[in-house]
Every structure is written in C-alpha cells, then in structure tokens.
Amino acid sequence: MLGMAVGHSRSPRIHRAALAACGLAGEYVAREVDAIGFAGACEEIAAGELDGANVTMPHKRAAHDACRLLDLDAVRAEAVNTLARRDGILAGWNTDVAALRRALESLPEEEVLLLGAGGAAAAVLVAGAARQVTVAARSEATAKKLVDRVHADARVVPWGTAVPGAIVVNATPLGMKGEPLPAGVLEAAAGLVDLAYGEAPTPAVRWARSRGLPAIDGISILVAQAAESFEIWTGLSAPRAVMEQAARRPEKLKTP
C-alpha cells in the first residue's frame, strides 16, 4: 500500500490473510511515501520489482496520471487505487468503484444522496451512474466541480438537505471519531452505505440498523475493494470470508 499516514491501515492484515488462505508466497506492506517516493514505487512496479500496490490518499490522482493503461472505472473517476504491471507497462484500476457498485446493487433501487466531494465521492458517482444522484458537501462549489469533472448527471443541494427515500452514501470522514451525520438525513433515508469506519460501528450504521434500515459499513467496502485488487494481482478468486474476518479482527494492543 502506498500513501501517507498508512500505519493504521487494515489492508496489510486483509491481504496477508488472503495470501495465506490461497497458499501464496508473498508479502503485503504499508509504505508511507511522499510524491517522490510514490513515483519511485511506480517505477518499481513497471520494472517488475513489485507485483503491484494499492494506492490511498493523497496519491490516487497521481496514480491515474502515471498509468499508461487504465480500466474504464479509473478513467471515469480520474483516480486509481490499484496498480499492476501488464505487458511491461504500468496499469491502473479503481476497485473502489467496483466495490461500491456491488454494494449499491444489493440495496433498493432508490435515488442516492451522496455526502462528500472528495476522491471517494468521485468513485460513488461513477458506481451510481445508473441511478439518480444528489450530492451534498460542505462546499457547494466543490461539489459542483466534482460533478462536472466526473461528467455525472447529478444535482447538488446544500449540506444537510434530506432526500426522502434515498440511499445515503457517506463519503466523508464523519463517524470515524463518533460524529453523527447531519440531522434529518438518515431519518428520511431508505438505506445507508457508510464509507467511514473505526474500531466500533459508526453512529450512522448503529442508528440505521437499530431501525431496520439496510446498512453497509466501511469495512465491508474495504474488503470488497481489497478482494477486487487481490484478483487483479493473482488471477485467483479472493477468499472474501477470510478477508472479512481479518478486517474485523480487533487490533492487538502493543505493549511498550
């Protein structure tokens, strides 16, 4: 994994469990890199010195620009989170989109209320292209720029606007530290996809499940995108149940 502040990522344990379950030799490590370090890692993949990498913030756009071969989802989102070598060149995919598409397909076919306007929100717009999508962000101008950049057929509304009967997709960090979503947004919803996650379910996920609303949490999305990446790198079916178990296993406390 390539990014900044990756020390607490669950991706290494997810992929190590998958490698072990499939009997594959290999290692998955989190590497904290700046822009120069990221460019160097891309060269390692293109040269065959690394088999591949996941990419997280803030390098997803740089990964898109570095690739000579892109899948359609990566083209549309203008972001890459999975790198591999294909025919001697650097290739990129956006498995966030694939994971979100799978999640939305499992929920009622209702309008989507997307909260956020960052890279994760771009993936949601691409994944939800077949639905009516409404976008709300703290900055309406940023939300409009995102919609234009992704060429999405979506409307922008003020932050905190509720959309009755919508599937709420939280693509903001709200909930990672116990923060609630804007008042009234969930109360009007028909379901929830919450990309935020922590050691315990977010307040939004707890609220939705307590009222019988279908809710998909951020760990489920994390595992789904990891499984897609694993299959790109190995050509094998990902052991999704094993990966899910590893992702949800409590972290062991480190002794000083």
C-alpha positions as CSV (number, residue, x, y, z in Angstrom):
1,M,0.0,0.0,0.0
2,L,1.3,3.4,-1.0
3,G,0.1,6.6,0.8
4,M,0.5,8.9,3.7
5,A,-0.4,8.1,7.3
6,V,-0.9,4.4,6.4
7,G,0.3,3.0,9.7
8,H,-3.2,2.1,10.9
9,S,-4.4,0.6,7.7
10,R,-6.2,-2.7,7.8
11,S,-5.2,-3.6,4.3
12,P,-1.9,-5.5,5.3
13,R,-3.8,-7.9,7.6
14,I,-6.5,-8.4,5.0
15,H,-4.1,-9.2,2.2
16,R,-1.8,-11.3,4.3
17,A,-4.8,-13.4,5.4
18,A,-5.8,-13.8,1.7
19,L,-2.3,-14.8,0.6
20,A,-2.1,-17.4,3.4
21,A,-5.5,-18.8,2.6
22,C,-4.5,-19.3,-1.0
23,G,-1.1,-20.7,-0.2
24,L,0.7,-17.9,-2.0
25,A,4.2,-16.8,-1.0
26,G,4.4,-13.0,-0.8
27,E,4.2,-10.0,1.5
28,Y,1.9,-7.0,1.6
29,V,3.3,-4.0,3.4
30,A,2.1,-0.4,4.0
31,R,4.7,2.0,2.7
32,E,4.4,5.7,3.6
33,V,5.6,7.7,0.6
34,D,5.6,11.3,-0.5
35,A,5.2,12.3,-4.1
36,I,8.8,11.4,-4.9
37,G,8.6,8.1,-3.1
38,F,5.3,7.3,-4.9
39,A,6.9,7.9,-8.3
40,G,9.7,5.6,-7.4
41,A,7.3,2.9,-6.4
42,C,5.5,3.2,-9.7
43,E,8.9,2.7,-11.4
44,E,9.4,-0.5,-9.3
45,I,6.1,-1.9,-10.4
46,A,6.7,-1.1,-14.1
47,A,10.1,-2.8,-13.8
48,G,8.7,-5.9,-12.3
49,E,10.4,-5.3,-8.9
50,L,7.0,-5.1,-7.2
51,D,4.0,-7.2,-8.3
52,G,1.5,-4.4,-7.5
53,A,0.2,-1.9,-5.0
54,N,-2.9,-0.3,-3.6
55,V,-2.9,3.4,-3.5
56,T,-4.5,5.6,-0.9
57,M,-4.6,9.3,-0.2
58,P,-3.2,11.6,-1.4
59,H,-1.8,9.7,-4.4
60,K,-4.9,8.3,-6.3
61,R,-4.9,11.1,-8.8
62,A,-1.1,10.9,-9.3
63,A,-1.6,7.1,-9.8
64,H,-4.1,7.8,-12.6
65,D,-1.8,10.2,-14.3
66,A,1.2,7.7,-14.1
67,C,-0.6,4.8,-15.7
68,R,-0.3,4.0,-19.4
69,L,-3.2,1.6,-19.2
70,L,-6.4,2.3,-17.3
71,D,-9.7,0.4,-16.7
72,L,-12.9,2.3,-17.6
73,D,-13.8,3.0,-13.9
74,A,-10.4,4.6,-13.3
75,V,-10.8,6.7,-16.4
76,R,-14.2,8.0,-15.3
77,A,-13.2,8.6,-11.7
78,E,-9.8,10.1,-12.7
79,A,-8.4,8.1,-9.8
80,V,-6.5,4.8,-9.4
81,N,-6.3,2.7,-6.2
82,T,-4.8,-0.5,-7.7
83,L,-1.6,-0.7,-9.7
84,A,-0.1,-3.7,-11.5
85,R,2.2,-4.5,-14.5
86,R,0.6,-5.5,-17.8
87,D,2.7,-6.2,-20.8
88,G,5.6,-4.3,-19.4
89,I,3.7,-1.1,-18.6
90,L,2.1,0.4,-15.5
91,A,-1.7,-0.3,-15.4
92,G,-4.3,1.0,-13.0
93,W,-7.8,0.1,-11.8
94,N,-10.3,1.7,-9.5
95,T,-11.6,-1.1,-7.4
96,D,-13.3,1.4,-5.1
97,V,-15.9,1.8,-7.9
98,A,-16.3,-1.9,-8.3
99,A,-16.9,-2.4,-4.6
100,L,-19.4,0.5,-4.4
101,R,-21.2,-0.7,-7.4
102,R,-21.6,-4.1,-5.8
103,A,-22.8,-2.5,-2.6
104,L,-25.4,-0.4,-4.3
105,E,-26.7,-3.3,-6.4
106,S,-27.5,-5.1,-3.1
107,L,-29.7,-2.2,-1.9
108,P,-33.1,-0.9,-3.0
109,E,-33.0,0.8,-6.4
110,E,-33.7,4.3,-5.0
111,E,-32.1,7.7,-5.5
112,V,-28.6,8.1,-3.9
113,L,-27.8,11.0,-1.6
114,L,-24.1,11.3,-1.7
115,L,-22.4,13.2,1.2
116,G,-18.9,14.5,0.3
117,A,-17.0,15.8,-2.7
118,G,-13.5,14.1,-2.5
119,G,-11.9,11.1,-4.2
120,A,-14.3,8.6,-2.5
121,A,-17.3,10.7,-3.6
122,A,-16.0,10.5,-7.2
123,A,-16.0,6.7,-7.0
124,V,-19.6,6.8,-5.7
125,L,-20.7,9.0,-8.6
126,V,-19.2,6.5,-11.1
127,A,-20.6,3.5,-9.3
128,G,-24.1,5.0,-9.1
129,A,-24.2,6.3,-12.6
130,A,-27.4,4.2,-13.4
131,R,-29.3,6.0,-10.5
132,Q,-30.4,9.5,-9.8
133,V,-27.8,11.0,-7.6
134,T,-27.9,14.1,-5.4
135,V,-24.7,15.4,-4.0
136,A,-24.3,17.4,-0.7
137,A,-21.0,18.8,0.5
138,R,-19.9,21.5,2.9
139,S,-18.8,23.4,-0.1
140,E,-21.4,23.5,-2.9
141,A,-18.8,24.9,-5.3
142,T,-16.6,21.9,-4.6
143,A,-19.5,19.5,-5.1
144,K,-20.4,21.2,-8.5
145,K,-16.7,20.9,-9.6
146,L,-16.8,17.2,-8.8
147,V,-20.0,16.6,-10.7
148,D,-18.6,18.4,-13.7
149,R,-15.2,16.6,-13.5
150,V,-16.8,13.2,-13.4
151,H,-19.4,14.2,-16.1
152,A,-22.1,12.9,-13.8
153,D,-25.8,13.5,-14.2
154,A,-26.3,14.6,-10.7
155,R,-27.8,17.6,-8.8
156,V,-26.1,19.5,-6.0
157,V,-28.0,20.5,-2.8
158,P,-26.9,22.4,0.3
159,W,-25.2,20.4,3.1
160,G,-27.7,18.9,5.5
161,T,-30.5,18.5,2.9
162,A,-32.6,15.4,3.4
163,V,-33.8,13.4,0.4
164,P,-36.8,11.2,1.3
165,G,-36.4,7.6,0.4
166,A,-32.8,7.9,-0.8
167,I,-29.9,5.6,-0.1
168,V,-27.4,7.7,1.9
169,V,-23.8,7.2,1.0
170,N,-21.4,8.8,3.4
171,A,-18.1,9.6,1.6
172,T,-16.8,11.9,4.3
173,P,-14.8,11.1,7.5
174,L,-17.8,11.8,9.6
175,G,-18.3,8.9,12.0
176,M,-14.7,7.8,12.3
177,K,-14.4,9.6,15.6
178,G,-18.0,9.2,16.6
179,E,-19.5,12.2,14.8
180,P,-23.1,11.9,13.6
181,L,-24.3,12.7,10.1
182,P,-26.3,16.0,9.6
183,A,-29.6,15.9,11.4
184,G,-32.6,14.6,9.5
185,V,-30.6,13.0,6.6
186,L,-30.8,9.4,7.9
187,E,-34.3,9.8,9.3
188,A,-35.6,10.3,5.7
189,A,-33.4,7.5,4.2
190,A,-34.2,4.1,2.8
191,G,-30.7,2.7,3.4
192,L,-27.1,3.5,4.1
193,V,-23.6,2.9,2.8
194,D,-21.1,4.4,5.3
195,L,-17.5,4.5,4.0
196,A,-16.3,5.7,7.4
197,Y,-15.2,3.1,9.9
198,G,-13.4,2.7,13.2
199,E,-12.9,0.1,15.9
200,A,-16.7,0.2,16.5
201,P,-19.6,0.8,14.1
202,T,-20.2,4.4,13.3
203,P,-23.2,6.2,14.9
204,A,-24.9,6.3,11.4
205,V,-24.6,2.5,11.0
206,R,-25.8,1.8,14.5
207,W,-28.8,4.1,14.0
208,A,-29.7,2.6,10.7
209,R,-29.5,-0.9,11.9
210,S,-31.5,-0.2,15.1
211,R,-34.3,0.9,12.9
212,G,-34.2,-1.9,10.5
213,L,-32.7,0.0,7.6
214,P,-30.3,-1.9,5.3
215,A,-26.8,-0.6,6.1
216,I,-23.4,-1.5,4.7
217,D,-20.4,-0.3,6.7
218,G,-17.0,0.9,5.6
219,I,-15.2,-2.4,6.5
220,S,-17.4,-4.2,4.0
221,I,-16.5,-1.7,1.3
222,L,-12.8,-2.0,2.3
223,V,-12.9,-5.8,2.0
224,A,-14.8,-5.7,-1.3
225,Q,-12.3,-3.4,-3.0
226,A,-9.4,-5.4,-1.5
227,A,-10.9,-8.6,-3.0
228,E,-11.1,-7.0,-6.4
229,S,-7.4,-5.9,-6.1
230,F,-6.3,-9.4,-5.0
231,E,-7.9,-10.9,-8.0
232,I,-6.2,-8.4,-10.3
233,W,-2.8,-9.3,-8.9
234,T,-3.2,-13.0,-8.6
235,G,-5.8,-14.1,-11.1
236,L,-7.4,-16.2,-8.3
237,S,-10.8,-15.9,-6.6
238,A,-10.4,-13.9,-3.5
239,P,-11.2,-15.6,-0.2
240,R,-13.7,-13.0,0.8
241,A,-14.8,-14.6,4.0
242,V,-11.2,-14.9,5.3
243,M,-10.5,-11.3,4.3
244,E,-13.7,-10.1,6.1
245,Q,-12.7,-12.0,9.2
246,A,-9.2,-10.5,9.2
247,A,-10.6,-7.0,8.6
248,R,-12.9,-7.2,11.6
249,R,-10.5,-8.8,14.0
250,P,-9.7,-6.4,16.8
251,E,-6.2,-5.0,16.8
252,K,-3.8,-6.4,19.4
253,L,-2.7,-3.9,21.9
254,K,1.0,-3.2,21.6
255,T,3.0,-3.3,24.8
256,P,5.5,-0.6,25.4
